[in-house]
Amino acid sequence: MRVMFAVLAGMWALVAASSVPAEPWALAVDANLMLTQNAYSDSWVGGEAGSISWAFNSNSLAERQLSDRFHSKSTLKLSFGQTHSQDSETKHWAKPQKATDLIELESVLRLTLGAFADPFLGGRVETQFLDASDPTKDRYLNPVTLTETFGVARVLIGEEGREWVARLGAGSRQYIDRDVPFLLRRASHGITTEGIALMFGAMAKNEQWLTEALKLDPGEAARAGQAARRWLRTEKLVFARWTQVMVRFEHGMYSDPEQSLGQLWWGLKKRYQLLNPPETVDRPDYAAKAHILTTPVYYHSYQMGDLFAAQVQHHIAREVLDGQEPGKTSFHGKPEVGAYLREKVFAPGNLYRWDELTERATGEKLTARYFAAEFVE
């Protein structure tokens, strides 16, 4: 992100140094207010309730050719609306509920070279007027999503009153919840970051994902998916045994560093990996594993991450996607899954310990039950 801001600053410096006079700003605003009311008389069948809904929407544009080489375009979208509902029995009006809420500002600076495609840099800020996720608090302009993009753009249609621009590039995104203190805006624990990575990595071996994301023929996806799932099951179970070696070795090493660590190492490898030790076990073979030296007491995060991944995937399949089979569930094209992960796993940051975060996100404490159901039973 810092590099992108540096490049953007350099581009603005070039704009300022340009000797070609800029064109005037082209400004436009389109706004509307909609109001809908439903009412029923006493002679109606009964049980109906009145309602009042209103919504304000606006789209603003500020566009300018800053010089012969630079073009700036900014858009601002604003939306807010509420619905007031009447109780069907008492006829009392309930507190208004938010129906729509959006603030979206995007600015794009394009280098107009006259080539097939022009380089561009862009930035977007998305937030809302009122954060109603916690009824006990009045929070405004929260949360905030920042997106920085860069790439190339081509104007496909550029006529007065009509424009169509195609852009291809990459970007980065930051999600900021002001309820989370700055120092806690990091992952709760290694098991959450590893777990999410392992969950999405395993999804590439999912038949449904292969069909939806890679557009494979259903028959081909079924064959590839079945083979990949068998390989994934083997991978998970073999790795679970290897994790036992690492975790128990580190525990033994730090508990009693004076013992024969080579004997401890090979004793664990024989027990969990069924590997016979060499003729001599006095060598520091364990030091060949980089984690012991560079990332000590971390390896358990991988196995616990697998448990976390299986539990989160089960919860998403059953609760978010209305009862799908966890092992065959694909998240491709399902924004409700992203909303769940953002709200329940990512947004809390380090507000909660890993065990509390797991329970808040899935409704129960971390358990091996779902991992076993997926890969053992």
C-alpha beads as a LAMMPS data file, in Angstrom:
LAMMPS data file: protein, C-alpha beads

377 atoms
376 bonds

1 atom types
1 bond types

-500.0 500.0 xlo xhi
-500.0 500.0 ylo yhi
-500.0 500.0 zlo zhi

Masses

1 110.0

Atoms # bond

1 1 1 0.000 0.000 0.000
2 1 1 2.880 2.376 0.756
3 1 1 4.380 1.692 -2.657
4 1 1 1.054 2.467 -4.300
5 1 1 0.751 5.781 -2.459
6 1 1 4.328 6.643 -3.479
7 1 1 3.536 5.942 -7.133
8 1 1 0.340 7.991 -6.856
9 1 1 2.278 10.892 -5.357
10 1 1 4.760 10.702 -8.216
11 1 1 1.985 10.786 -10.785
12 1 1 0.453 13.837 -9.144
13 1 1 3.868 15.487 -9.204
14 1 1 4.016 14.912 -12.955
15 1 1 0.569 16.442 -13.287
16 1 1 1.686 19.531 -11.389
17 1 1 4.783 19.847 -13.581
18 1 1 2.823 19.596 -16.823
19 1 1 2.728 22.769 -18.913
20 1 1 -0.516 21.861 -20.703
21 1 1 -3.501 23.648 -19.144
22 1 1 -6.118 21.432 -17.563
23 1 1 -9.704 21.214 -18.751
24 1 1 -12.500 22.445 -16.443
25 1 1 -14.138 19.980 -14.070
26 1 1 -17.179 18.117 -15.354
27 1 1 -19.588 17.826 -12.418
28 1 1 -22.859 15.900 -12.247
29 1 1 -25.289 14.905 -9.491
30 1 1 -28.292 12.587 -9.744
31 1 1 -30.412 12.269 -6.597
32 1 1 -33.841 10.929 -5.715
33 1 1 -36.025 10.326 -2.684
34 1 1 -38.591 7.521 -2.696
35 1 1 -41.419 7.146 -0.197
36 1 1 -43.780 4.157 0.011
37 1 1 -46.721 3.769 2.381
38 1 1 -49.061 0.813 2.968
39 1 1 -52.230 1.242 5.036
40 1 1 -55.273 -0.955 5.724
41 1 1 -58.729 0.065 6.876
42 1 1 -60.694 -1.669 9.634
43 1 1 -62.897 -3.319 7.017
44 1 1 -59.942 -5.364 5.728
45 1 1 -59.734 -9.104 6.449
46 1 1 -57.548 -8.500 9.480
47 1 1 -54.051 -9.294 10.592
48 1 1 -52.422 -6.882 8.148
49 1 1 -50.070 -4.140 9.230
50 1 1 -49.142 -0.818 7.736
51 1 1 -45.646 0.237 6.802
52 1 1 -43.757 3.274 5.628
53 1 1 -40.509 2.977 3.704
54 1 1 -38.262 5.711 2.436
55 1 1 -34.913 5.742 0.673
56 1 1 -32.548 8.457 -0.505
57 1 1 -30.084 7.731 -3.321
58 1 1 -27.551 9.932 -5.042
59 1 1 -24.770 9.491 -7.584
60 1 1 -22.194 12.237 -8.023
61 1 1 -19.409 12.578 -10.569
62 1 1 -16.334 14.801 -10.770
63 1 1 -14.216 14.290 -13.903
64 1 1 -11.352 16.255 -15.408
65 1 1 -8.552 15.923 -17.933
66 1 1 -5.811 17.281 -15.690
67 1 1 -3.256 17.519 -18.496
68 1 1 -2.520 15.929 -21.824
69 1 1 -1.340 12.806 -19.987
70 1 1 -3.538 12.489 -16.903
71 1 1 -7.259 12.007 -16.458
72 1 1 -9.033 12.019 -13.091
73 1 1 -12.470 10.632 -12.350
74 1 1 -14.181 10.418 -8.963
75 1 1 -17.616 9.032 -8.156
76 1 1 -19.610 9.204 -4.940
77 1 1 -22.616 6.995 -4.172
78 1 1 -24.848 7.711 -1.193
79 1 1 -27.829 5.643 -0.078
80 1 1 -29.850 5.563 3.092
81 1 1 -33.339 4.348 3.860
82 1 1 -35.565 3.072 6.651
83 1 1 -38.701 0.995 7.046
84 1 1 -41.307 1.723 9.730
85 1 1 -43.591 -1.237 10.441
86 1 1 -46.851 -1.446 12.360
87 1 1 -47.704 -4.281 14.717
88 1 1 -50.526 -6.341 13.201
89 1 1 -52.343 -6.720 16.532
90 1 1 -51.640 -3.620 18.610
91 1 1 -51.245 -1.310 15.580
92 1 1 -48.357 0.365 17.371
93 1 1 -45.479 1.539 15.220
94 1 1 -42.139 -0.144 15.907
95 1 1 -38.796 1.586 15.908
96 1 1 -37.645 2.199 12.311
97 1 1 -35.248 -0.345 10.868
98 1 1 -32.483 0.502 8.438
99 1 1 -33.250 -0.803 4.957
100 1 1 -30.303 0.498 2.925
101 1 1 -27.087 2.271 3.881
102 1 1 -24.053 2.979 1.700
103 1 1 -21.261 5.494 1.273
104 1 1 -18.922 4.646 -1.593
105 1 1 -16.217 6.989 -2.879
106 1 1 -13.946 5.916 -5.728
107 1 1 -11.209 7.909 -7.450
108 1 1 -9.228 6.768 -10.495
109 1 1 -6.197 8.490 -11.987
110 1 1 -5.494 7.290 -15.528
111 1 1 -2.357 7.918 -17.578
112 1 1 -3.752 8.759 -21.038
113 1 1 -1.048 7.623 -23.423
114 1 1 -3.310 6.933 -26.364
115 1 1 -2.136 3.317 -26.424
116 1 1 -4.286 0.204 -26.598
117 1 1 -4.643 0.346 -22.783
118 1 1 -3.694 3.051 -20.291
119 1 1 -2.154 2.495 -16.833
120 1 1 -4.288 3.553 -13.890
121 1 1 -4.261 3.843 -10.108
122 1 1 -7.432 3.794 -8.076
123 1 1 -8.675 4.048 -4.547
124 1 1 -12.046 3.278 -2.989
125 1 1 -13.572 3.930 0.422
126 1 1 -16.725 2.044 1.428
127 1 1 -18.610 2.599 4.651
128 1 1 -22.105 3.347 5.945
129 1 1 -23.820 6.186 7.738
130 1 1 -25.030 4.125 10.704
131 1 1 -23.615 0.880 12.052
132 1 1 -26.654 -0.865 13.521
133 1 1 -24.968 -4.197 14.273
134 1 1 -25.015 -3.455 18.020
135 1 1 -28.326 -1.963 19.195
136 1 1 -26.686 -0.673 22.398
137 1 1 -24.366 1.695 20.510
138 1 1 -24.713 4.534 18.039
139 1 1 -21.773 4.199 15.677
140 1 1 -21.326 6.205 12.516
141 1 1 -19.097 5.630 9.485
142 1 1 -18.198 2.133 10.665
143 1 1 -16.829 -0.245 9.459
144 1 1 -14.599 1.125 6.704
145 1 1 -13.223 -0.842 3.761
146 1 1 -10.260 0.638 1.898
147 1 1 -9.301 -0.706 -1.522
148 1 1 -6.273 0.273 -3.610
149 1 1 -6.046 -0.888 -7.218
150 1 1 -3.681 -0.577 -10.163
151 1 1 -3.529 -1.970 -13.664
152 1 1 -4.504 -1.027 -17.199
153 1 1 -7.737 0.448 -18.528
154 1 1 -9.253 0.775 -21.980
155 1 1 -12.086 3.089 -22.974
156 1 1 -14.438 0.958 -25.069
157 1 1 -17.100 3.626 -25.486
158 1 1 -16.323 7.301 -24.917
159 1 1 -19.182 9.493 -26.029
160 1 1 -20.900 12.471 -24.472
161 1 1 -23.298 11.151 -21.859
162 1 1 -22.115 7.577 -22.311
163 1 1 -18.874 5.853 -21.281
164 1 1 -17.736 2.262 -20.907
165 1 1 -14.278 1.604 -19.470
166 1 1 -12.811 -1.879 -18.958
167 1 1 -10.110 -2.271 -16.307
168 1 1 -7.773 -5.168 -15.578
169 1 1 -5.436 -5.132 -12.616
170 1 1 -4.825 -6.085 -9.021
171 1 1 -5.402 -4.520 -5.646
172 1 1 -5.295 -4.768 -1.902
173 1 1 -8.075 -4.319 0.640
174 1 1 -8.211 -3.398 4.308
175 1 1 -11.255 -3.856 6.542
176 1 1 -11.279 -1.549 9.562
177 1 1 -13.750 -1.909 12.422
178 1 1 -13.364 1.010 14.799
179 1 1 -14.724 -1.136 17.642
180 1 1 -11.473 -3.088 17.474
181 1 1 -8.581 -1.107 19.025
182 1 1 -5.660 -0.492 16.706
183 1 1 -3.273 -2.757 18.636
184 1 1 -5.758 -5.642 18.411
185 1 1 -6.248 -5.478 14.634
186 1 1 -4.411 -8.723 14.029
187 1 1 -5.295 -12.389 14.043
188 1 1 -6.510 -13.984 17.264
189 1 1 -4.071 -16.896 16.920
190 1 1 -2.084 -18.865 14.398
191 1 1 -4.790 -21.530 14.284
192 1 1 -7.262 -19.043 12.759
193 1 1 -4.944 -17.868 9.979
194 1 1 -3.634 -21.371 9.282
195 1 1 -7.152 -22.775 9.504
196 1 1 -8.586 -20.392 6.929
197 1 1 -5.657 -21.032 4.586
198 1 1 -6.021 -24.809 4.971
199 1 1 -9.788 -24.636 4.436
200 1 1 -9.503 -22.753 1.157
201 1 1 -6.566 -24.850 0.020
202 1 1 -8.566 -28.033 0.509
203 1 1 -11.486 -26.565 -1.425
204 1 1 -9.466 -26.839 -4.646
205 1 1 -9.943 -30.619 -4.284
206 1 1 -13.715 -30.247 -4.090
207 1 1 -15.855 -31.581 -6.946
208 1 1 -18.374 -28.756 -6.690
209 1 1 -15.595 -26.145 -6.680
210 1 1 -13.972 -27.730 -9.724
211 1 1 -17.289 -27.465 -11.560
212 1 1 -18.168 -23.919 -10.494
213 1 1 -14.765 -22.220 -10.456
214 1 1 -12.809 -24.103 -13.139
215 1 1 -15.891 -24.909 -15.277
216 1 1 -14.882 -28.555 -15.631
217 1 1 -17.291 -31.003 -17.207
218 1 1 -19.336 -32.601 -14.392
219 1 1 -18.026 -36.071 -15.231
220 1 1 -14.414 -34.911 -15.326
221 1 1 -14.908 -32.912 -12.123
222 1 1 -16.373 -35.991 -10.407
223 1 1 -13.407 -38.174 -11.357
224 1 1 -10.834 -35.528 -10.436
225 1 1 -12.682 -34.621 -7.247
226 1 1 -12.891 -38.188 -5.987
227 1 1 -9.186 -38.794 -6.597
228 1 1 -8.260 -35.466 -5.015
229 1 1 -10.400 -36.148 -1.944
230 1 1 -8.699 -39.526 -1.416
231 1 1 -5.321 -37.822 -1.671
232 1 1 -6.446 -35.057 0.693
233 1 1 -7.625 -37.613 3.275
234 1 1 -4.243 -39.342 3.133
235 1 1 -2.436 -36.019 3.399
236 1 1 -4.409 -34.937 6.467
237 1 1 -3.995 -38.216 8.335
238 1 1 -0.273 -38.564 7.584
239 1 1 0.297 -34.951 8.590
240 1 1 -1.649 -35.459 11.835
241 1 1 0.892 -38.125 12.844
242 1 1 3.808 -35.894 11.870
243 1 1 2.354 -33.087 13.980
244 1 1 2.342 -35.420 16.980
245 1 1 6.076 -35.903 16.541
246 1 1 6.791 -32.183 16.381
247 1 1 4.546 -31.111 19.252
248 1 1 5.640 -33.882 21.607
249 1 1 9.303 -33.441 20.737
250 1 1 9.246 -29.723 21.527
251 1 1 7.352 -30.378 24.747
252 1 1 9.933 -32.969 25.799
253 1 1 12.886 -30.846 24.707
254 1 1 11.821 -27.796 26.702
255 1 1 10.718 -29.885 29.684
256 1 1 14.024 -31.788 29.917
257 1 1 16.709 -30.318 27.623
258 1 1 19.428 -32.505 29.185
259 1 1 17.975 -35.784 27.942
260 1 1 19.084 -37.432 24.716
261 1 1 17.139 -35.388 22.203
262 1 1 18.114 -37.691 19.354
263 1 1 16.628 -40.643 21.196
264 1 1 13.492 -38.634 21.980
265 1 1 13.185 -37.611 18.316
266 1 1 13.502 -41.089 16.867
267 1 1 11.379 -42.641 19.560
268 1 1 8.518 -40.344 18.563
269 1 1 9.069 -40.916 14.865
270 1 1 8.886 -44.681 15.362
271 1 1 5.769 -44.423 17.495
272 1 1 3.762 -42.042 15.302
273 1 1 5.302 -42.401 11.831
274 1 1 6.277 -46.082 12.075
275 1 1 9.829 -45.225 10.965
276 1 1 12.661 -47.354 12.344
277 1 1 15.540 -45.336 13.809
278 1 1 19.081 -45.535 12.398
279 1 1 21.824 -47.474 14.134
280 1 1 22.798 -44.398 16.138
281 1 1 20.371 -41.808 17.405
282 1 1 22.874 -39.484 19.015
283 1 1 22.990 -37.123 16.036
284 1 1 20.920 -33.894 16.098
285 1 1 18.678 -35.026 13.221
286 1 1 15.830 -33.025 14.717
287 1 1 17.706 -29.800 13.896
288 1 1 17.070 -30.433 10.202
289 1 1 13.472 -29.346 10.818
290 1 1 13.572 -25.568 10.405
291 1 1 10.567 -24.863 12.624
292 1 1 12.405 -26.101 15.723
293 1 1 15.024 -23.386 15.211
294 1 1 13.192 -20.572 13.423
295 1 1 9.550 -20.922 14.545
296 1 1 9.534 -22.770 17.871
297 1 1 6.307 -23.916 19.547
298 1 1 4.203 -23.176 16.480
299 1 1 3.644 -26.510 14.797
300 1 1 0.540 -27.268 16.825
301 1 1 -1.108 -24.346 15.026
302 1 1 -1.234 -26.409 11.834
303 1 1 -3.100 -29.332 13.393
304 1 1 -5.369 -27.102 15.455
305 1 1 -5.862 -25.059 12.288
306 1 1 -7.112 -28.193 10.543
307 1 1 -9.613 -28.734 13.378
308 1 1 -10.663 -25.075 13.195
309 1 1 -11.067 -25.303 9.404
310 1 1 -13.244 -28.419 9.587
311 1 1 -15.414 -26.873 12.295
312 1 1 -15.859 -23.546 10.477
313 1 1 -16.617 -25.304 7.187
314 1 1 -19.204 -27.498 8.892
315 1 1 -20.860 -24.446 10.459
316 1 1 -20.934 -22.585 7.128
317 1 1 -22.382 -25.574 5.285
318 1 1 -25.084 -26.221 7.877
319 1 1 -25.992 -22.726 9.045
320 1 1 -24.957 -20.238 6.352
321 1 1 -25.656 -22.383 3.268
322 1 1 -28.775 -24.061 4.665
323 1 1 -27.685 -27.603 5.341
324 1 1 -25.240 -28.505 2.593
325 1 1 -22.844 -31.408 3.043
326 1 1 -19.628 -29.896 4.503
327 1 1 -17.113 -31.989 2.566
328 1 1 -18.781 -31.201 -0.757
329 1 1 -19.492 -27.523 -0.155
330 1 1 -17.978 -24.860 -2.413
331 1 1 -17.843 -21.198 -1.413
332 1 1 -17.445 -20.016 -5.004
333 1 1 -19.950 -17.293 -5.899
334 1 1 -21.498 -17.215 -2.418
335 1 1 -21.117 -13.730 -0.914
336 1 1 -22.949 -14.782 2.240
337 1 1 -19.939 -16.946 3.116
338 1 1 -17.620 -13.981 2.768
339 1 1 -19.907 -11.886 4.942
340 1 1 -19.886 -14.576 7.635
341 1 1 -16.092 -14.937 7.612
342 1 1 -15.580 -11.196 7.652
343 1 1 -17.955 -10.633 10.562
344 1 1 -17.262 -13.702 12.700
345 1 1 -13.616 -14.585 12.007
346 1 1 -11.727 -11.618 10.553
347 1 1 -13.368 -8.491 11.987
348 1 1 -12.942 -9.352 15.713
349 1 1 -9.172 -9.336 15.240
350 1 1 -7.511 -10.154 18.549
351 1 1 -10.416 -9.073 20.741
352 1 1 -10.931 -12.673 21.879
353 1 1 -8.705 -15.630 22.647
354 1 1 -8.684 -18.325 19.999
355 1 1 -10.991 -20.571 22.038
356 1 1 -13.572 -17.829 22.606
357 1 1 -13.364 -16.736 18.964
358 1 1 -14.015 -20.312 17.858
359 1 1 -17.058 -20.582 20.103
360 1 1 -18.411 -17.217 18.973
361 1 1 -17.915 -18.090 15.315
362 1 1 -19.280 -21.649 15.353
363 1 1 -21.418 -21.862 18.485
364 1 1 -19.236 -24.453 20.217
365 1 1 -15.733 -24.963 21.557
366 1 1 -12.965 -26.284 19.321
367 1 1 -13.455 -30.001 18.774
368 1 1 -11.908 -32.748 16.647
369 1 1 -15.350 -34.180 15.877
370 1 1 -15.768 -32.503 12.483
371 1 1 -12.210 -33.271 11.371
372 1 1 -12.765 -36.921 12.259
373 1 1 -16.091 -37.008 10.456
374 1 1 -14.459 -35.537 7.352
375 1 1 -11.242 -37.556 7.171
376 1 1 -11.383 -40.514 9.568
377 1 1 -14.848 -42.018 9.702

Bonds

1 1 1 2
2 1 2 3
3 1 3 4
4 1 4 5
5 1 5 6
6 1 6 7
7 1 7 8
8 1 8 9
9 1 9 10
10 1 10 11
11 1 11 12
12 1 12 13
13 1 13 14
14 1 14 15
15 1 15 16
16 1 16 17
17 1 17 18
18 1 18 19
19 1 19 20
20 1 20 21
21 1 21 22
22 1 22 23
23 1 23 24
24 1 24 25
25 1 25 26
26 1 26 27
27 1 27 28
28 1 28 29
29 1 29 30
30 1 30 31
31 1 31 32
32 1 32 33
33 1 33 34
34 1 34 35
35 1 35 36
36 1 36 37
37 1 37 38
38 1 38 39
39 1 39 40
40 1 40 41
41 1 41 42
42 1 42 43
43 1 43 44
44 1 44 45
45 1 45 46
46 1 46 47
47 1 47 48
48 1 48 49
49 1 49 50
50 1 50 51
51 1 51 52
52 1 52 53
53 1 53 54
54 1 54 55
55 1 55 56
56 1 56 57
57 1 57 58
58 1 58 59
59 1 59 60
60 1 60 61
61 1 61 62
62 1 62 63
63 1 63 64
64 1 64 65
65 1 65 66
66 1 66 67
67 1 67 68
68 1 68 69
69 1 69 70
70 1 70 71
71 1 71 72
72 1 72 73
73 1 73 74
74 1 74 75
75 1 75 76
76 1 76 77
77 1 77 78
78 1 78 79
79 1 79 80
80 1 80 81
81 1 81 82
82 1 82 83
83 1 83 84
84 1 84 85
85 1 85 86
86 1 86 87
87 1 87 88
88 1 88 89
89 1 89 90
90 1 90 91
91 1 91 92
92 1 92 93
93 1 93 94
94 1 94 95
95 1 95 96
96 1 96 97
97 1 97 98
98 1 98 99
99 1 99 100
100 1 100 101
101 1 101 102
102 1 102 103
103 1 103 104
104 1 104 105
105 1 105 106
106 1 106 107
107 1 107 108
108 1 108 109
109 1 109 110
110 1 110 111
111 1 111 112
112 1 112 113
113 1 113 114
114 1 114 115
115 1 115 116
116 1 116 117
117 1 117 118
118 1 118 119
119 1 119 120
120 1 120 121
121 1 121 122
122 1 122 123
123 1 123 124
124 1 124 125
125 1 125 126
126 1 126 127
127 1 127 128
128 1 128 129
129 1 129 130
130 1 130 131
131 1 131 132
132 1 132 133
133 1 133 134
134 1 134 135
135 1 135 136
136 1 136 137
137 1 137 138
138 1 138 139
139 1 139 140
140 1 140 141
141 1 141 142
142 1 142 143
143 1 143 144
144 1 144 145
145 1 145 146
146 1 146 147
147 1 147 148
148 1 148 149
149 1 149 150
150 1 150 151
151 1 151 152
152 1 152 153
153 1 153 154
154 1 154 155
155 1 155 156
156 1 156 157
157 1 157 158
158 1 158 159
159 1 159 160
160 1 160 161
161 1 161 162
162 1 162 163
163 1 163 164
164 1 164 165
165 1 165 166
166 1 166 167
167 1 167 168
168 1 168 169
169 1 169 170
170 1 170 171
171 1 171 172
172 1 172 173
173 1 173 174
174 1 174 175
175 1 175 176
176 1 176 177
177 1 177 178
178 1 178 179
179 1 179 180
180 1 180 181
181 1 181 182
182 1 182 183
183 1 183 184
184 1 184 185
185 1 185 186
186 1 186 187
187 1 187 188
188 1 188 189
189 1 189 190
190 1 190 191
191 1 191 192
192 1 192 193
193 1 193 194
194 1 194 195
195 1 195 196
196 1 196 197
197 1 197 198
198 1 198 199
199 1 199 200
200 1 200 201
201 1 201 202
202 1 202 203
203 1 203 204
204 1 204 205
205 1 205 206
206 1 206 207
207 1 207 208
208 1 208 209
209 1 209 210
210 1 210 211
211 1 211 212
212 1 212 213
213 1 213 214
214 1 214 215
215 1 215 216
216 1 216 217
217 1 217 218
218 1 218 219
219 1 219 220
220 1 220 221
221 1 221 222
222 1 222 223
223 1 223 224
224 1 224 225
225 1 225 226
226 1 226 227
227 1 227 228
228 1 228 229
229 1 229 230
230 1 230 231
231 1 231 232
232 1 232 233
233 1 233 234
234 1 234 235
235 1 235 236
236 1 236 237
237 1 237 238
238 1 238 239
239 1 239 240
240 1 240 241
241 1 241 242
242 1 242 243
243 1 243 244
244 1 244 245
245 1 245 246
246 1 246 247
247 1 247 248
248 1 248 249
249 1 249 250
250 1 250 251
251 1 251 252
252 1 252 253
253 1 253 254
254 1 254 255
255 1 255 256
256 1 256 257
257 1 257 258
258 1 258 259
259 1 259 260
260 1 260 261
261 1 261 262
262 1 262 263
263 1 263 264
264 1 264 265
265 1 265 266
266 1 266 267
267 1 267 268
268 1 268 269
269 1 269 270
270 1 270 271
271 1 271 272
272 1 272 273
273 1 273 274
274 1 274 275
275 1 275 276
276 1 276 277
277 1 277 278
278 1 278 279
279 1 279 280
280 1 280 281
281 1 281 282
282 1 282 283
283 1 283 284
284 1 284 285
285 1 285 286
286 1 286 287
287 1 287 288
288 1 288 289
289 1 289 290
290 1 290 291
291 1 291 292
292 1 292 293
293 1 293 294
294 1 294 295
295 1 295 296
296 1 296 297
297 1 297 298
298 1 298 299
299 1 299 300
300 1 300 301
301 1 301 302
302 1 302 303
303 1 303 304
304 1 304 305
305 1 305 306
306 1 306 307
307 1 307 308
308 1 308 309
309 1 309 310
310 1 310 311
311 1 311 312
312 1 312 313
313 1 313 314
314 1 314 315
315 1 315 316
316 1 316 317
317 1 317 318
318 1 318 319
319 1 319 320
320 1 320 321
321 1 321 322
322 1 322 323
323 1 323 324
324 1 324 325
325 1 325 326
326 1 326 327
327 1 327 328
328 1 328 329
329 1 329 330
330 1 330 331
331 1 331 332
332 1 332 333
333 1 333 334
334 1 334 335
335 1 335 336
336 1 336 337
337 1 337 338
338 1 338 339
339 1 339 340
340 1 340 341
341 1 341 342
342 1 342 343
343 1 343 344
344 1 344 345
345 1 345 346
346 1 346 347
347 1 347 348
348 1 348 349
349 1 349 350
350 1 350 351
351 1 351 352
352 1 352 353
353 1 353 354
354 1 354 355
355 1 355 356
356 1 356 357
357 1 357 358
358 1 358 359
359 1 359 360
360 1 360 361
361 1 361 362
362 1 362 363
363 1 363 364
364 1 364 365
365 1 365 366
366 1 366 367
367 1 367 368
368 1 368 369
369 1 369 370
370 1 370 371
371 1 371 372
372 1 372 373
373 1 373 374
374 1 374 375
375 1 375 376
376 1 376 377
